[in-house]
Amino acid sequence: MSGKTSQRLFRVRLERMIQQLRHDIVSGKLAPGDYLASESDLAGQFGMSNKSVRQGLDILVEEGLIRKIPRVGNQVTEASKQATTVTLGINSSLERDIALSKLLDRFQRKYPSIQVQTITIPGNSRTFVKEYVDNGLLDVFLINRQYFQHMEEDGLLHTLEPLAVAPGTYRFLEESFTVDGLLYAQPIQFSPVVLCYNTDHFREAGLSEPDSSWSWEDCSDNARRLTERRGHYGFVFYEMSYNRWPVFLLQSGMRFERNADGQCDIAGTPLYDSIRLYERIIHDPDVFPKILSESNDDVMHLFMAGKVSMILTSYTSLNELKHSDVAYDISTLPYLYEPRTLTISIGACIRKSSEKKEAARVLVDFLSSEEGQQLIRSETLSIPALKSAAEMPVKDGLNRPSRFDLFRDILPTMRGHQDLNLTSTGFVVLWKMLKQYWSRVIDGETLLREIRENLGAHVRTSSDRK
């Protein structure tokens, strides 16, 4: 073994020992007054010499976490018991989506020396992460895969602490937050888009419920019949949502690519067919109501009031129904070319420069632990990232769809925004063009020309895709 390799291995083992001991002390696993294992035992455990172990212990002494008692051992100090406050950046919907208050209450009881202060971070600013991280306002924050892509493209991943994979996490979630072999966000939950429908409406109209064979034509036909027989609308979704319209493009089976001229030419492709299908659906007066809505919540409220029979929604949005008496179920999405769906995943990040990194790590470890993940499973209709928790049976009083386990069957069909192969800016550019076409401000020829001339610069290259 070369000198450089030996030195690098020594540093890795030393850092691992320091982090493990610091974690055990901060989390309370080692309480004030407890003694660490002997230096020789630590040397054997971490594959180092006694001298190297003492170097690591000296760092913990300097931090005030332990004190050395000659001929006795290394004892955890009372100072380690002092409360540490960790700031957690959250989105406003996470209280609903992962029962955040209950999670943090459980965490506080388990780790009384770590206090958690939540800060709601804006959901519409690309620069919020950099601003909050640069100013040291957050120790931990929860972000979706789209914001993770923002950070990757803006060169901000170096501000995040690489994390160890939580055993048992769905592999596709690990991969979505991994770049160059390093995991930068610990998966917490994921939420595929599904078709949600009122079972009473279908029964009263004498119609068969949706199934995996449905095309969008089947969906539209049944929506018309529901509209005619019930006097309410058959189908609606929030057409402005970044978590709805990409579904149609993903189902084309294509992604945006540049041709030899550096342009995006989608004329005559399944991708263009998907865009046209979307336009036909939202402008069909017998299917899709012309309503003024500000968010997916408005659509869900229409569904809860029985004003619409079918909606596109995500598992997390189903939490709006968990205490309702609405008779409903879910099905796979209708499809055009390929039966794909869009999945929104959430991960927990640690600011690398945080002075409370170990306490932050304890929090992230808890959120992704079996205990934390099972709480999400039992208190919400969201899907935990831990496979065993997601698939465990639960008995509760929540209004769950009978086909809740549908997500297990559609795992191979799940895709993310990144699978359309556009940069974050490219999504904004595309959306501006699609809005004009879907609003019938421009025609198809104009849309194709604008995509051809303006989108090529925003296609991700092989070096962008990690």
C-alpha positions as CSV (number, residue, x, y, z in Angstrom):
1,M,0.0,0.0,0.0
2,S,1.4,3.4,-1.0
3,G,2.1,6.1,1.5
4,K,-0.7,8.3,0.1
5,T,-3.2,5.5,0.1
6,S,-2.3,4.6,3.7
7,Q,-2.7,8.2,4.8
8,R,-6.0,8.6,3.0
9,L,-7.3,5.3,4.6
10,F,-6.2,6.6,8.0
11,R,-8.1,9.8,7.6
12,V,-11.3,8.0,6.5
13,R,-11.2,5.7,9.5
14,L,-10.4,8.5,11.9
15,E,-13.2,10.6,10.7
16,R,-15.6,7.6,10.8
17,M,-14.7,7.0,14.4
18,I,-15.1,10.6,15.4
19,Q,-18.5,10.9,13.6
20,Q,-19.8,7.7,15.2
21,L,-18.8,8.7,18.7
22,R,-20.1,12.2,18.2
23,H,-23.4,10.8,16.9
24,D,-23.8,8.5,19.8
25,I,-23.2,11.3,22.3
26,V,-25.4,13.9,20.6
27,S,-28.2,11.4,20.1
28,G,-28.1,10.4,23.8
29,K,-27.1,6.8,23.1
30,L,-24.1,7.6,25.3
31,A,-25.4,9.7,28.2
32,P,-23.4,12.1,30.5
33,G,-21.4,10.0,32.9
34,D,-21.1,7.1,30.5
35,Y,-17.6,5.8,29.5
36,L,-16.5,5.2,26.0
37,A,-15.1,1.8,25.1
38,S,-11.5,1.4,25.9
39,E,-8.9,2.8,23.5
40,S,-7.8,-0.7,22.5
41,D,-11.4,-1.7,21.8
42,L,-12.0,1.4,19.7
43,A,-8.7,0.6,17.8
44,G,-9.9,-2.9,17.0
45,Q,-13.4,-1.6,16.1
46,F,-12.2,1.0,13.6
47,G,-9.0,-0.6,12.4
48,M,-6.6,2.0,13.8
49,S,-3.7,2.1,16.3
50,N,-4.1,3.2,19.9
51,K,-2.2,6.4,19.0
52,S,-4.6,7.2,16.2
53,V,-7.6,6.6,18.4
54,R,-6.2,9.1,21.0
55,Q,-5.9,11.7,18.3
56,G,-9.6,11.4,17.6
57,L,-10.5,11.4,21.2
58,D,-8.5,14.6,21.7
59,I,-10.9,16.3,19.1
60,L,-13.9,15.2,21.2
61,V,-12.2,16.6,24.3
62,E,-11.7,20.0,22.5
63,E,-15.4,20.0,21.6
64,G,-16.3,19.5,25.2
65,L,-18.1,16.2,24.6
66,I,-15.8,14.0,26.7
67,R,-13.2,14.3,29.3
68,K,-10.2,12.1,29.9
69,I,-9.8,10.6,33.4
70,P,-6.3,9.2,33.9
71,R,-6.2,5.5,34.5
72,V,-10.0,5.3,34.3
73,G,-11.2,6.2,30.8
74,N,-13.0,8.7,28.6
75,Q,-16.3,9.9,30.1
76,V,-19.1,11.8,28.4
77,T,-19.5,15.2,29.9
78,E,-22.6,17.1,31.2
79,A,-21.9,19.7,28.6
80,S,-23.0,17.2,25.9
81,K,-26.4,17.2,27.5
82,Q,-27.0,20.9,26.7
83,A,-29.8,21.4,24.2
84,T,-28.9,21.9,20.6
85,T,-31.3,23.6,18.3
86,V,-31.5,22.4,14.7
87,T,-33.2,24.5,12.0
88,L,-35.3,22.5,9.6
89,G,-36.5,24.0,6.3
90,I,-39.8,22.8,5.1
91,N,-42.5,23.3,2.5
92,S,-45.9,24.4,3.8
93,S,-47.5,21.1,2.6
94,L,-45.3,18.8,4.6
95,E,-47.5,19.0,7.7
96,R,-50.2,17.3,5.7
97,D,-47.9,15.1,3.6
98,I,-45.8,13.4,6.3
99,A,-47.6,14.3,9.6
100,L,-44.6,16.6,10.4
101,S,-45.8,17.7,13.9
102,K,-46.2,14.1,15.0
103,L,-42.8,13.2,13.6
104,L,-41.1,16.0,15.4
105,D,-43.0,15.3,18.7
106,R,-41.8,11.7,18.6
107,F,-38.3,12.9,17.8
108,Q,-38.2,15.3,20.7
109,R,-39.3,12.6,23.1
110,K,-36.6,10.3,21.8
111,Y,-33.9,12.9,21.7
112,P,-34.7,15.6,24.3
113,S,-31.3,17.3,24.0
114,I,-32.1,18.2,20.3
115,Q,-34.7,20.9,19.7
116,V,-36.0,21.4,16.2
117,Q,-37.0,24.8,14.9
118,T,-38.9,24.7,11.5
119,I,-38.6,27.5,8.9
120,T,-41.1,27.5,6.0
121,I,-39.1,28.1,2.8
122,P,-40.8,29.6,-0.3
123,G,-41.7,27.1,-3.0
124,N,-41.4,29.3,-6.0
125,S,-37.9,30.7,-5.8
126,R,-35.0,28.9,-7.5
127,T,-32.5,30.8,-5.3
128,F,-34.0,30.1,-1.9
129,V,-31.7,27.2,-1.2
130,K,-28.5,29.1,-2.0
131,E,-29.7,32.1,0.1
132,Y,-30.6,30.1,3.1
133,V,-27.5,27.9,3.0
134,D,-25.1,30.9,2.4
135,N,-26.6,32.7,5.4
136,G,-26.5,29.6,7.6
137,L,-30.2,29.8,8.3
138,L,-30.8,26.0,7.8
139,D,-29.1,22.9,9.2
140,V,-31.5,20.5,7.5
141,F,-34.0,21.0,4.7
142,L,-36.5,18.9,2.8
143,I,-36.6,19.4,-1.0
144,N,-38.2,17.6,-4.0
145,R,-36.3,16.2,-6.9
146,Q,-36.9,19.3,-9.0
147,Y,-35.2,21.5,-6.5
148,F,-32.4,19.0,-6.2
149,Q,-31.9,19.4,-10.0
150,H,-31.8,23.2,-9.5
151,M,-29.0,22.7,-7.0
152,E,-27.1,20.3,-9.2
153,E,-27.3,22.6,-12.2
154,D,-26.3,25.7,-10.1
155,G,-23.2,23.9,-8.7
156,L,-24.5,23.8,-5.2
157,L,-24.2,20.1,-4.3
158,H,-20.9,20.8,-2.7
159,T,-22.8,22.7,0.0
160,L,-24.5,19.5,1.1
161,E,-23.2,16.7,3.4
162,P,-22.9,13.3,1.6
163,L,-25.1,10.8,3.4
164,A,-25.1,7.1,4.0
165,V,-27.9,5.2,2.3
166,A,-30.7,4.1,4.6
167,P,-30.9,0.3,4.2
168,G,-34.2,-0.8,2.7
169,T,-34.9,2.4,0.8
170,Y,-36.4,2.0,-2.6
171,R,-33.4,1.9,-5.0
172,F,-34.9,4.2,-7.6
173,L,-35.2,6.9,-4.9
174,E,-31.6,6.5,-3.8
175,E,-30.5,6.8,-7.5
176,S,-32.6,10.0,-8.0
177,F,-30.7,11.8,-5.3
178,T,-27.2,10.4,-6.1
179,V,-24.6,12.2,-8.1
180,D,-21.1,10.8,-8.9
181,G,-21.8,8.0,-6.4
182,L,-22.7,10.3,-3.5
183,L,-26.1,10.5,-1.9
184,Y,-26.9,14.2,-1.2
185,A,-30.5,13.9,0.0
186,Q,-32.0,11.0,2.1
187,P,-35.3,9.9,0.5
188,I,-38.2,10.4,2.9
189,Q,-41.3,9.8,0.7
190,F,-42.6,9.6,-2.8
191,S,-45.9,10.3,-4.5
192,P,-46.9,9.1,-8.0
193,V,-49.8,10.7,-9.9
194,V,-52.9,8.5,-10.2
195,L,-56.5,8.7,-11.3
196,C,-58.8,9.2,-8.4
197,Y,-62.6,8.6,-8.9
198,N,-65.9,8.7,-7.0
199,T,-67.1,5.1,-6.7
200,D,-70.7,6.2,-6.0
201,H,-70.8,8.2,-9.3
202,F,-69.7,5.2,-11.3
203,R,-72.2,2.9,-9.6
204,E,-75.1,5.3,-10.0
205,A,-74.2,5.8,-13.7
206,G,-74.0,2.1,-14.3
207,L,-70.4,2.4,-15.5
208,S,-67.4,0.0,-14.9
209,E,-64.7,1.5,-12.7
210,P,-61.4,2.5,-14.3
211,D,-58.7,-0.1,-14.7
212,S,-55.1,-0.4,-16.1
213,S,-56.4,-0.9,-19.7
214,W,-57.9,2.6,-20.0
215,S,-56.7,4.9,-22.7
216,W,-57.3,8.6,-22.6
217,E,-60.1,8.0,-25.1
218,D,-61.7,5.6,-22.6
219,C,-61.3,8.3,-19.9
220,S,-62.9,11.0,-22.0
221,D,-65.8,8.7,-23.1
222,N,-66.6,7.8,-19.5
223,A,-66.3,11.4,-18.4
224,R,-68.9,12.4,-21.0
225,R,-71.3,9.8,-19.8
226,L,-70.8,10.9,-16.2
227,T,-71.4,14.5,-17.2
228,E,-74.6,13.6,-19.1
229,R,-76.1,11.3,-16.4
230,R,-75.2,13.2,-13.3
231,G,-75.2,16.8,-14.4
232,H,-71.7,17.4,-13.0
233,Y,-68.4,17.2,-14.8
234,G,-66.7,13.9,-15.4
235,F,-63.1,14.8,-15.3
236,V,-60.8,17.7,-14.2
237,F,-57.3,18.4,-13.0
238,Y,-55.3,21.5,-12.3
239,E,-53.9,22.1,-15.8
240,M,-51.3,24.7,-14.6
241,S,-49.5,22.2,-12.3
242,Y,-45.9,21.3,-13.0
243,N,-46.9,17.9,-11.4
244,R,-49.7,17.2,-13.9
245,W,-49.0,18.3,-17.5
246,P,-45.6,16.5,-17.7
247,V,-47.5,13.2,-17.3
248,F,-48.8,13.5,-20.8
249,L,-45.3,14.2,-22.3
250,L,-43.7,11.3,-20.3
251,Q,-46.3,8.9,-21.8
252,S,-45.0,9.6,-25.2
253,G,-42.1,7.4,-24.4
254,M,-39.8,10.1,-25.7
255,R,-37.6,12.8,-24.3
256,F,-36.4,16.1,-25.7
257,E,-33.2,15.7,-27.8
258,R,-31.2,17.9,-30.2
259,N,-30.8,17.0,-33.8
260,A,-27.6,17.4,-35.8
261,D,-28.4,21.1,-36.2
262,G,-28.8,21.6,-32.4
263,Q,-32.5,22.0,-32.6
264,C,-35.5,20.1,-31.1
265,D,-37.7,18.9,-33.9
266,I,-40.8,17.1,-32.5
267,A,-43.0,17.4,-35.6
268,G,-44.8,14.1,-36.3
269,T,-43.6,12.5,-33.1
270,P,-45.4,10.8,-30.2
271,L,-44.2,13.8,-28.1
272,Y,-46.2,16.2,-30.2
273,D,-49.2,13.8,-30.2
274,S,-49.2,13.9,-26.4
275,I,-49.1,17.7,-26.4
276,R,-52.1,17.8,-28.8
277,L,-54.0,15.2,-26.7
278,Y,-53.6,17.4,-23.7
279,E,-55.1,20.4,-25.6
280,R,-58.1,18.4,-26.8
281,I,-58.9,17.1,-23.3
282,I,-58.8,20.5,-21.5
283,H,-60.9,22.1,-24.3
284,D,-63.6,19.4,-24.5
285,P,-66.7,21.2,-23.0
286,D,-68.4,17.9,-22.3
287,V,-65.6,16.5,-20.3
288,F,-63.5,19.3,-18.7
289,P,-65.1,22.2,-16.9
290,K,-63.9,25.8,-17.4
291,I,-63.1,26.7,-13.9
292,L,-60.9,29.4,-12.3
293,S,-58.5,27.5,-10.0
294,E,-55.4,28.6,-8.2
295,S,-54.0,25.2,-7.2
296,N,-54.6,21.4,-6.9
297,D,-56.5,22.2,-3.7
298,D,-59.3,23.8,-5.6
299,V,-59.7,20.7,-7.7
300,M,-59.7,18.5,-4.7
301,H,-62.4,20.6,-3.0
302,L,-64.6,20.1,-6.1
303,F,-64.1,16.4,-5.9
304,M,-64.9,16.3,-2.2
305,A,-68.1,18.3,-2.9
306,G,-69.2,15.7,-5.5
307,K,-69.0,18.2,-8.3
308,V,-66.6,16.1,-10.4
309,S,-66.2,12.4,-10.8
310,M,-62.6,11.9,-11.7
311,I,-59.4,13.9,-11.0
312,L,-55.7,13.5,-11.5
313,T,-54.0,13.6,-8.1
314,S,-51.0,12.4,-6.2
315,Y,-50.8,10.1,-3.2
316,T,-49.9,13.1,-1.0
317,S,-53.0,15.0,-2.1
318,L,-55.1,12.1,-1.1
319,N,-54.4,13.2,2.5
320,E,-57.2,15.8,1.9
321,L,-59.6,12.8,1.9
322,K,-58.3,10.9,4.8
323,H,-60.9,12.2,7.3
324,S,-63.7,12.6,4.8
325,D,-66.7,10.4,4.1
326,V,-66.2,10.5,0.3
327,A,-66.5,7.1,-1.4
328,Y,-63.5,6.9,-3.7
329,D,-60.8,4.7,-5.1
330,I,-57.7,5.1,-7.3
331,S,-56.5,3.6,-10.6
332,T,-53.5,3.7,-12.8
333,L,-53.4,6.7,-15.2
334,P,-55.0,6.3,-18.6
335,Y,-52.3,6.4,-21.3
336,L,-51.6,7.2,-24.9
337,Y,-48.4,5.4,-26.0
338,E,-46.8,4.1,-22.8
339,P,-48.4,3.6,-19.3
340,R,-46.1,6.0,-17.4
341,T,-46.8,8.3,-14.5
342,L,-45.0,11.2,-12.9
343,T,-43.6,10.6,-9.4
344,I,-42.6,13.4,-7.0
345,S,-40.0,12.4,-4.4
346,I,-38.9,14.3,-1.2
347,G,-35.4,14.0,0.3
348,A,-33.7,15.5,3.4
349,C,-30.4,17.4,3.0
350,I,-27.8,18.5,5.6
351,R,-25.9,21.8,5.1
352,K,-22.3,20.7,5.0
353,S,-21.0,23.8,6.9
354,S,-23.6,23.4,9.7
355,E,-22.0,23.7,13.2
356,K,-24.7,21.3,14.4
357,K,-24.0,18.6,11.8
358,E,-24.2,15.7,14.1
359,A,-27.5,16.8,15.6
360,A,-28.8,17.4,12.1
361,R,-27.7,13.9,11.1
362,V,-29.6,12.4,14.1
363,L,-32.7,14.2,12.8
364,V,-32.3,13.0,9.2
365,D,-31.6,9.5,10.4
366,F,-34.8,9.5,12.5
367,L,-36.9,10.8,9.5
368,S,-35.6,7.9,7.4
369,S,-35.6,5.3,10.2
370,E,-38.1,2.5,10.5
371,E,-39.8,4.3,13.4
372,G,-40.2,7.6,11.5
373,Q,-41.2,5.9,8.2
374,Q,-43.8,3.7,9.9
375,L,-45.3,6.8,11.5
376,I,-45.7,8.4,8.1
377,R,-47.4,5.2,6.9
378,S,-49.8,5.0,9.8
379,E,-50.7,8.7,10.0
380,T,-51.0,9.7,6.4
381,L,-51.9,8.4,2.9
382,S,-48.4,9.2,1.7
383,I,-45.8,6.5,0.7
384,P,-42.7,6.2,2.8
385,A,-39.3,5.8,1.1
386,L,-38.5,2.8,3.2
387,K,-39.9,-0.3,1.5
388,S,-40.8,-2.3,4.6
389,A,-42.8,0.7,6.0
390,A,-44.5,1.5,2.7
391,E,-45.7,-2.1,2.3
392,M,-46.7,-2.9,5.9
393,P,-50.4,-3.5,6.7
394,V,-52.1,-0.8,8.8
395,K,-55.4,-0.6,10.6
396,D,-56.6,2.9,11.3
397,G,-59.6,5.1,10.9
398,L,-58.4,6.9,7.9
399,N,-60.4,6.9,4.7
400,R,-57.9,5.0,2.6
401,P,-58.7,3.8,-1.0
402,S,-59.1,0.1,-1.3
403,R,-56.4,0.0,-3.9
404,F,-53.9,1.9,-1.8
405,D,-51.2,-0.7,-2.7
406,L,-51.5,0.2,-6.3
407,F,-48.2,2.0,-6.1
408,R,-46.4,-1.4,-5.8
409,D,-47.7,-2.5,-9.2
410,I,-46.8,0.8,-11.0
411,L,-43.2,1.1,-9.7
412,P,-41.7,0.3,-13.2
413,T,-43.9,3.0,-14.8
414,M,-42.7,5.8,-12.5
415,R,-40.7,8.6,-14.0
416,G,-39.5,12.0,-12.8
417,H,-39.4,15.5,-14.4
418,Q,-35.7,14.9,-15.2
419,D,-36.7,12.1,-17.6
420,L,-37.9,14.6,-20.1
421,N,-34.2,15.6,-20.5
422,L,-34.6,19.4,-20.0
423,T,-32.7,21.7,-17.7
424,S,-34.7,23.5,-15.0
425,T,-34.6,26.6,-17.1
426,G,-35.7,24.5,-20.1
427,F,-38.9,23.5,-18.2
428,V,-39.8,27.1,-17.8
429,V,-39.1,27.9,-21.4
430,L,-41.2,24.9,-22.6
431,W,-44.1,25.8,-20.2
432,K,-44.3,29.3,-21.6
433,M,-44.7,27.9,-25.1
434,L,-47.1,25.2,-24.1
435,K,-49.3,27.7,-22.2
436,Q,-49.7,29.7,-25.4
437,Y,-50.6,26.7,-27.4
438,W,-53.0,25.2,-24.9
439,S,-54.6,28.6,-24.5
440,R,-55.0,28.7,-28.3
441,V,-53.0,31.9,-28.5
442,I,-50.7,30.2,-31.0
443,D,-51.3,27.3,-33.4
444,G,-49.5,24.0,-33.7
445,E,-47.2,25.2,-36.5
446,T,-46.0,28.1,-34.4
447,L,-45.5,25.9,-31.4
448,L,-43.4,23.4,-33.3
449,R,-41.3,26.3,-34.8
450,E,-40.7,27.9,-31.3
451,I,-39.7,24.6,-29.8
452,R,-37.4,23.9,-32.7
453,E,-35.7,27.2,-32.5
454,N,-35.7,27.9,-28.7
455,L,-35.5,24.6,-26.7
456,G,-32.4,23.1,-28.1
457,A,-30.2,25.2,-25.8
458,H,-32.0,23.8,-22.8
459,V,-31.6,20.0,-23.5
460,R,-29.5,18.3,-20.9
461,T,-26.2,16.9,-22.2
462,S,-24.6,13.6,-21.2
463,S,-22.4,15.5,-18.8
464,D,-25.5,17.0,-17.1
465,R,-27.0,13.6,-16.5
466,K,-25.4,11.9,-13.6
